[in-house]
Amino acid sequence: MSTIARIFDYISYSLNKLPEVISIDEFKGTTNKDKYHCILVDPVKSVVLDILDQRNFDFLVKYFKKFTSRENVKLCGY
């Protein structure tokens, strides 16, 4: 395992507020969860917001329900 991969194990952050613009994409993951994962990006600031190890409907609904700032999102692209 590379040094950078070991460092990532110690990094933890949580997304508290959704930005006005969100870009969502999927990619093939390497965990024991779903085959495809989901990445959330703020394309205005060029920042990765979160990487989700699942992308099914129920999981995403539960994930986004935890944000009280959902009304702030004006544009969502994929």
Buried (B, 14 or more C-beta within 10 A) or exposed (E): EEEEEEEEEEEEEEBEEBBEBBBBEBEEBEEEBBEEBBBBBBEEEEEEBEEBBBBEEEBBEEBEEEBEEEEEBEEEEE
